[in-house]
């Protein structure tokens, strides 16, 4: 038996679990989005600046604002699943303006949070009370010590990378967590879902089938928890 096969046998994939099941679902007009989006729109969106967060809808959110109805229902699920409490240390990779972390701080007193995002604009536009917790940076080089967090979360972020950078980001997420990780990525189960995913996507550079993502997790040694985004 060769060494690669031994590594594969020892590797245990993490848990597939929908920890965002209580995040509000929006009705998406995928056909209209496909007709409206161009490669130029995607290039602008991938700059993750004002146009993406607070510009025209064809470039991103069309206005990215805090409302408790989004993350407030999700936090109790995360809290129970990962036994989060006072003193727990949580990192959000791809935190944008820090809305999820804001609700974690509100709902779990005395918890320790940090957020990182590649967007200088998002960090600058964060709520004033959240700015001390947020850092501009890249998922490929997280500015934290090994095993610094009890839980590292990355929602719909790592798939914005590709190739060696994507593999490095998974390695970094694993490195800075001493206990748990949870990521979500764009995925599909069949050709119809693939077509819808490609039509909806603005920023992701890596979109795989669920089976291919699972194989990729094994390839890069990601043993954390995961789930999928499908429009």
N, C-alpha and C positions, 0 to 999 in steps of 0.2 A: 504494500500500500504506500503510495507516495505521500509526501508531506502535505500537499495541497488538499488531497482527499481527507487526510486526518483532520486538518483545520476545518473543512466543511462539516465533517461529522460532529465535531465538538461544538460548532457554532449553534446557538439557540436563538432563533428569531424572536423579537419582542412580540407584544400583544397588539393585535388589530382591534381597536376600540374607538367607538365614536363618542369622544368626550365633548363634542360640540353639538350633541343632539338637541340641546335646548337653545341653541343660537337661532334667532328668527330666520325663517326661510323666506326669501323673496321670489316673486314670480319673474322669471327671466325670459325675455324675448330674444332667443338665441339667433333666430333667422335675421331679425332686424340688425342685431349687433354684427353679424357676419357681413351683411350688406354694407354697413357703415364703416367698418374698420379697415384701414389700409396699413401697409407696412410702415408708412411714414408715421401713422398714429402710434404704432407699436414702438417705433424708435423713440418717439417723444415720451411715451409712458415709461419706457425703461430708463429714463433719466431720473425718475422718482423725485421730480421737483414740484413746483407749484402747479404746473399743468396736469400732473398725474393726480394730485390730491384735491386741488381746489380750482381746477380749470374746467374746460369744456368736457362734457360727459364722454365724448369719443376718445379722450386721452386717459380716462381713469374714472375716479369716483364721482367727479362732478360736484365736489363739495364733501369734505371728510370732517365730520363734526361728532362730538361726543353726545351719546344718548345712553342712559342706563339700560334701556331695553335690549341692547345688543349683548353685552358681556355679563351683566348682572345675573341672568339666568344660568350662565355657564359656570361661574365661579364655584357654586356649591358642588357641582359634579367633580371639578378638578380637586377641590378641597377634600372631598370624601375619598376619591380614588387614590390620591397621593398622600393622604393624611397630613395636609398642610395645616400649620398652626403657628402661633407666635414663635418667632425665631427661625422658622423655615426659610430657606434661601431659594429664590426663584429668579430665573433669567428668561427674558423673552427676546429671542433673536428674530429681528424683523418687527420691532415693536411699533413702528410708525410714530404716531403722536402719543403713544403710551396709554391708550384708553383702557385696554384690558388690565394693565398694571394698576391703573387708578382704581378700578373696581376691586381688584385683589386687595389693595391697601384698605379700601373702605370696609370690606366684608370680612377680612381676617386681620384683626388688630395685631400690631407689633410684628408683622411678617416683614422679611427683608426682600426687597425687589430691586432688580436692575433690568434695564432694557437697552438694546443696541439696534441701530438701524443705519443703513447705508445713506439715507436721505438727510442731508443737512437741513433741508427745508422742513421736513417733518419734526426734527428735533427742535428747531427754532420756533415752530408753531405749536409746540406742546403746551399744555396747561402750565402756568407758572409753578404750581405746586409739584409738578412731575419732573421738571427740568433737572433737578439735582440727581435724579435716578437714571437719566437717559444719556447715552453716549453714541456719537456718530462713529460708525465703524463697519467692517466687513466680516461676514460670517466665516470667511476663509482664514481669519487671523483674530480670534476673539481675545480681547485684552484682559483676560482673567486667568488666575492661577488654576492649575490642575485641581479637579475635585472641589471646585469652589461653590457649587450649588447642589441643593437637594433635588431640584427639578429644573430642567431646561426645556422650554417650549419654543417651537418655531412653526407658525401657522402660515401656510401658503407662501413661503419665502425661499427655501432652499432650491426649489425647482426653477428659480430665476437664474441659477447658475448652470454650467454645463462642463463636461469633461473633467479635467483634473481639479478645477476649482470646486465643482460639486462634491467630488470625493473628499477634498480637503475640508469642506464645510461640515460634512458628516463626521469626519474625524475630530474636528474642533468641538462640535456639540457634545460628542462623547467624552472628550478630554476634560471639559470643564464641569461635567456632572459627576457627582460621587454616588448618585442613586438612580434617578429617573430622568428619562427624556421622552418628549412627545412631539411628533412632527406631523404635519399634513402636507400633501403634495397633490398636484393635478394628476388625475388618473382616469382610466376607462376600462370597461369590461368587454366591450364588443365594438364592431365597426361603427355602429350608430352613435355610441357614446364617444368614440374617438372623433368622429366628425363634429359632434356638438362641442367637444372640448377644444378642438382646434379653432372652431369658429368663435368661441367665447374668449379664448385666451388673448391677453394683451401683453403680458410680461414674461411668462414662463419660457425658458429656453430648453427645458427638459420635461417632456411629457411621455409617460410610459403606461403600458397596460398594468393592471394590478399584479399580474404574474411576473412581469418584467421588473417592476419595482421590488417585489419580494426577492427576486434573484439578485438585484442590485444591492439591497441591504446586506445580503449575505456576502456579496463580493467585497463590499467596503467595510464589513465588520460592524454594521450598525445593528445593535441588539436592543434598541429602545422601542417604545410604543409608537404606533403610527395609525393614521387613517387617511382618507382620500377626499379630495374636493372634486366634485362632478357637478356641472351646472344643470 
